[in-house]
Amino acid sequence: MEFPDPDDFLEEFGIEPVEIDLSLSLCRYIKKSGSNELEVEFSFSSVMRSFQVVLRIAEQELAIISSESVKFIKLVRDDAGAGVHVVFDVCNSTSEAWVMLEPDVSCRWWTLRNT
């Protein structure tokens, strides 16, 4: 599994992990939106090959999404914004997540069959 290290997140987004578990090779991050009370919490573990996202507004959880079988995690920046792109290797399907951290936080996650 390819994934960025904490220095990459610090350099690209100015955020540090709120939790690191070396036994699971797990990092957990929280990013708050600058324009409202929305925040995204995301974590990943290379040992479990998993990625999780929690969306909150005013400390109320709106969505919790997680999956195993992570193929890679990359930091991205383009005209639409900047964030984390995750690709999953799920049997007979394409599954991806885009967690945008700039200019505002958001999450898009989908799974489509390859047949």
N, C-alpha and C positions, 0 to 999 in steps of 0.2 A: 504494500500500500504506500503510495506516495502522498506525503502531507507536509505542510509548512511547519517550521519550528517556531517557538515563541518569539525569537528575534525578528522573524519575518513579519509577524503581526504587529510588533512594536514599531518597526520601521515603517510599515505601510499604513497602519491605522492609528498608531499611538496607543494601542491597548495591550495590557499584559494579562496573562491568565489569572482568573480568580481562584483556580484550583489546578494543581498538577498532581497526578498520581503516577509515580514512576513504575509501579508494579503493573499497571494496565497501559502504560504509555498514553495516559489520558490528559487532555488539556481542556479546560472549560473557560469560556469568555462571556462577558456581558457587554453589550454596546447599547447605549441609550440614544434615542433620536434627539437631535437638537431642537426640533420644532414642536414636540409635544411629549406626552408621558409614555410613549411607546418605547419598548426595549426588546431586544432580541438576546437570548442566551443560547449559545451553541457550544457543543463539546464533541470531541472525537477521541477514539481510542484505536491505536494501531494494533494492539493485541486482540481486541474484539472485532476489529475492522468495522466499527460502527460510527454513526454520525447522528446527533440529536439536536433539535431546535425547539426552543420554547419562546413563543411570542406573548408579551404582556403589555397591557395598557393600565396605567394607574395601579400597578402591582397585582392586577387581576389576570390570570392566565387565560389567553384566548385560544391557543393551539399548542399542542405538544406533538411533534412528529419525530420519528426515529426509524433508522434502518441499519441493518448490517450489510455486509458484502460491499464495502467501500472499495472502489478501484483506485481513485485518486481524489485529492483535495488540492485545489489551486487557488491562489489569490489572483483576482482579476481587477482590471481597471480599464474602462472604456468611456465613450461619450455618455452612456446611460448612468454611470456611477461606478462604484467600486465595492467589492465584497469577496465572497467565497463561492467558488463553483465546485460542486461535488458530483462525481459520477460513480454510480453503483453498478456492480456486475451481478445482476439478478437474472436467474435462468430465463431465457427466451424473452427478455424485455430490456428496454432501455429506461433507466431511472436516473434522474438528475435533480439536483437542488441548487438554487441560486439564493444565497443569503446576502442581500445588499446591506452594506454598512454606511455608505455615503451616496448621495447627500442625506438620505433618510433611511432608516432601517425598514426592511421588508423581507419576505420570503416567498419563493416560488418553488414548488416541488411537484414533479410529475413522474409517472411511470407509464410507458407505452409498450405494447407488444411488438416484437420484431417479426411476427409471422405475416 
